[in-house]
Amino acid sequence: MKFEDRIPEQLFREDGHYLGRPADFSDRIIARRIRLVKNIPDFVGKNKTLLEIGCGNGASMILLSPDMKSCTGIEVTEEHRDQFDKFTEEYKVDNCSYIIRDVVNDQATYQYDRLISFEVIEHLSDENGLRYYYDSLVDDGMMAITVPNKWWIFETHGAKLPLLPWNRVPFFSWLPRPIHERYANARIYTKKRITTLLEKYGFEILDVKYITAPMDVLPDGKVKDFVVGNIFSSETTSIPMKSTSIFVLARKIPGFVQK
């Protein structure tokens, strides 16, 4: 499916914070995430409310909306509201809303049964924003998140490197954290780093998977069909170098007090 308006590949706030480009309905990564979420026992349900932090144009929650009571998307700017409104009208979705919040600096005002957040945590100006994630869930509520995988061959969010205008430099993400975070547009995670971080903010880890690279960046054609069909066909992988993202399912621990 083609859409007339596309968001520029890289977006920056006035303070220089990298926002990234939201995935489109047509991207394979969207379908892959939705299938993973729907396969989680008791995650979706007509009696459950859903919050998406970093909803972008709303593609993910709109696709989940038929299976949920209501969906609320949070974004830090108005940048994608027009696309969200266009999609909800086009698909006749009446149980999704779009609100503006800064999860790092604002306080959660409502609690939801379920939470999703795809490729967002790495963009937060402070990982302390995970307090908002915790406070936004009801006791024992579950969330499904993804973060970029350090061991993927290419730097998925790009970097500001001298003399290297092509920002998807191979193996750049494999460099030690201090060097990577000095130049990268966003943080990057290993399984251990993201699970340790979530546990610090009061979440019990239920499952962790490597999501197989969707290869959305390749142009359609025989090469892409071969690569996707023969190398990157599965939803998840046990081989870190075949994965762009880490998928984590976690549950809120009621009454958790951060140390």
Secondary structure, DSSP 8 states (H G I E B T S, - for coil): ---S----S--B-TT--B------TT-HHHHHHHHHHHTSTTS-EEEEEEEEET-TTSHHHHHHGGGEEEEEEEESSSTTHHHHHHHHHHTT--SEEEEE--TTTS-----EEEEEEES-GGG-SSGGGHHHHHHTEEEEEEEEEEEEBTTSSB-TT-B--TT------BTGGGS-HHHHHHHBSS--B-HHHHHHHHHHTTEEEEEEEEEE---TTS-SSHHHHHHHHHTS-SSEES-GGGEEEEEEEEEE-TT----
